[in-house]
């Protein structure tokens, strides 16, 4: 009996989708909460951004797996499962603080669409991951930080050699250090994000495509009867 239950779990779309979303949600949150990201936002904000990003990675990874196997109309079954898992997980996490999916769904979908646009416009790493990281955190670009570091480093050298500006040296050193940390955060994102995409594809690869087709047809019949 355990053998058959295990096989069901390995291929059942509903179980796989929910498990993958939960994994991504928790792992992304844990990673973004590291000090190395210098992202000074409350836990709730990080949790919110993490679940939205998890939804995108889940759906994007499914699209890659289903490519050439499912027509667009045959994907509705998957998205019904994905949206249901997401809304349930979102409400479980955020309803205690007065947030629910129905009120937030438009903004969430817009942000997920933005992630998809990034992957369409920026195909190659690390830039695609940098852009995703910037959308998550609202960060400036890596190039902007690096340019600012160069300017402030020149200014710092001038101040060190001029007694009139000696009191500003410490302030500039702190600012340069903070910006160096923000640059380093891009390297962390370039490690974390590819890992999340690989993990999602690995978890979704056993999904039963035939069951997705069957579910899509059932949903289509329901729509016709309405």
C-alpha positions in Angstrom: 0.0 0.0 0.0 2.8 2.4 0.9 4.4 1.7 -2.5 1.3 2.8 -4.4 0.9 5.9 -2.2 4.6 6.8 -2.8 4.1 6.4 -6.6 1.1 8.7 -6.4 3.1 11.3 -4.6 5.9 11.1 -7.2 3.6 11.9 -10.1 0.5 13.5 -8.8 0.4 17.1 -10.1 -1.4 18.6 -7.1 1.1 17.2 -4.6 4.2 18.1 -6.7 3.0 21.6 -7.4 2.2 22.4 -3.8 5.4 20.7 -2.5 7.6 22.7 -5.0 5.9 26.0 -4.2 6.4 25.5 -0.4 10.0 24.5 -0.9 10.8 27.6 -3.0 8.9 29.9 -0.7 10.9 28.8 2.4 14.3 28.5 0.7 14.1 31.9 -0.9 13.0 33.6 2.3 15.8 32.0 4.3 18.4 33.1 1.7 17.1 36.6 1.3 17.2 37.0 5.1 21.0 36.6 5.1 22.9 39.7 6.2 25.0 39.5 3.0 22.1 40.9 1.0 22.0 44.1 3.0 18.3 44.2 2.4 17.0 46.0 5.5 13.3 45.2 5.2 11.0 43.6 7.8 10.5 39.8 7.8 7.0 40.2 6.5 8.1 42.2 3.4 10.8 39.5 2.6 8.2 36.8 3.1 5.8 38.5 0.7 8.4 39.1 -2.0 9.6 35.5 -1.6 6.2 33.9 -2.2 5.7 36.0 -5.3 9.1 35.1 -6.6 8.4 31.4 -5.8 5.2 31.5 -7.9 7.1 32.9 -10.8 9.9 30.3 -10.6 7.3 27.5 -10.3 5.4 28.6 -13.3 8.4 29.5 -15.4 9.9 26.1 -14.7 6.7 24.3 -15.6 6.6 26.2 -18.9 10.0 24.9 -19.8 9.1 21.4 -18.9 5.8 21.5 -20.8 7.4 23.1 -23.9 6.6 20.9 -26.9 4.4 18.6 -24.8 1.4 20.7 -24.1 -0.7 23.1 -26.1 -1.6 26.4 -24.4 -5.2 25.2 -23.8 -3.8 22.0 -22.1 -1.9 24.1 -19.5 -5.0 25.4 -17.8 -5.1 22.4 -15.5 -1.6 23.2 -14.2 -2.4 26.9 -13.7 -5.5 26.0 -11.8 -3.4 23.9 -9.4 -0.6 26.5 -9.2 -3.0 29.3 -8.5 -4.9 27.3 -5.9 -1.8 26.3 -4.1 -0.5 29.8 -4.1 -3.7 31.4 -2.9 -4.0 28.9 -0.1 -0.4 29.3 1.0 -0.6 33.1 0.7 -3.8 33.2 2.9 -2.3 30.8 5.4 0.8 33.0 5.7 -0.7 36.5 5.6 -4.3 36.4 6.7 -3.3 36.7 10.4 -1.9 40.1 9.5 -5.0 41.2 7.5 -3.8 40.4 4.0 -5.6 38.0 1.7 -5.0 36.8 -1.9 -8.3 38.2 -3.3 -7.3 41.8 -2.3 -3.7 41.4 -3.5 -4.0 39.2 -6.6 -3.8 42.0 -9.2 -0.6 43.4 -7.9 0.8 39.9 -7.5 0.0 38.9 -11.0 1.5 42.1 -12.3 4.8 41.4 -10.5 4.9 37.8 -11.7 4.4 39.1 -15.3 7.3 41.5 -14.7 9.5 38.5 -13.8 8.5 36.7 -17.0 9.3 39.9 -19.0 12.7 40.0 -17.5 13.5 36.4 -18.5 12.3 37.2 -22.0 14.4 40.3 -22.3 17.5 39.1 -20.5 18.3 35.6 -21.6 21.8 35.2 -20.4 23.2 35.0 -16.8 24.2 36.8 -14.8 22.2 39.7 -16.1 18.9 37.9 -15.9 19.5 37.1 -12.3 20.7 40.6 -11.5 17.5 42.0 -13.0 15.3 39.6 -11.0 17.2 40.6 -7.8 16.7 44.3 -8.5 12.9 43.7 -8.9 12.7 41.7 -5.7 14.6 44.3 -3.6 14.1 47.6 -5.4 17.9 47.8 -5.6 19.9 50.0 -8.0 21.9 48.2 -10.6 25.3 46.8 -9.9 26.8 49.2 -12.4 25.3 52.2 -10.6 26.7 51.1 -7.3 30.1 50.4 -8.8 30.2 53.8 -10.4 29.2 55.5 -7.2 32.0 53.5 -5.3 34.6 54.8 -7.8 33.4 58.4 -7.3 33.4 58.2 -3.5 36.8 56.4 -3.5 38.3 59.4 -5.4 36.6 61.8 -3.0 37.9 59.8 0.0 41.5 60.0 -1.2 41.1 63.7 -1.6 39.7 64.1 2.0 42.5 62.0 3.5 45.0 64.4 2.1 43.2 67.5 3.1 42.8 68.4 6.8 39.7 70.5 6.2 37.7 67.4 5.3 39.2 65.0 7.9 35.9 64.8 9.7 34.2 63.4 6.6 36.6 60.5 6.1 34.8 58.1 8.4 31.4 58.8 6.8 32.7 58.1 3.3 34.4 54.9 4.4 31.1 53.7 5.9 29.2 54.6 2.7 31.8 52.9 0.5 31.6 49.8 2.6 27.8 49.7 2.5 27.9 50.0 -1.3 30.5 47.2 -1.6 28.1 45.0 0.4 25.3 45.9 -2.0 27.5 44.9 -4.9 28.4 41.6 -3.2 24.7 40.9 -2.8 24.4 40.6 -6.6 26.9 37.7 -6.4 24.8 36.0 -3.8 21.7 36.4 -6.0 23.7 34.9 -8.9 24.2 31.8 -6.8 20.8 31.5 -5.2 18.5 32.1 -8.1 20.0 29.6 -10.5 19.8 27.0 -7.7 16.1 27.8 -7.2 15.4 27.3 -10.9 17.3 24.0 -11.0 15.5 22.8 -7.9 12.1 23.7 -9.3 12.8 21.8 -12.6 14.1 18.8 -10.7 10.9 18.7 -8.6 8.5 19.2 -11.5 10.1 16.8 -14.0 8.2 13.9 -12.5 4.8 15.6 -13.0 2.2 13.6 -14.8 1.6 15.5 -18.0 -1.3 13.3 -19.0 -3.1 14.2 -15.7 -2.6 17.9 -16.5 -4.3 17.3 -19.9 -7.2 15.5 -18.3 -7.6 18.2 -15.7 -7.5 20.9 -18.4 -10.3 19.1 -20.3 -12.4 18.8 -17.2 -12.0 22.6 -16.6 -12.9 23.3 -20.2 -16.1 21.3 -19.9 -17.1 23.1 -16.8 -16.7 26.4 -18.6 -18.9 25.2 -21.5 -21.7 24.2 -19.0 -21.7 27.6 -17.4 
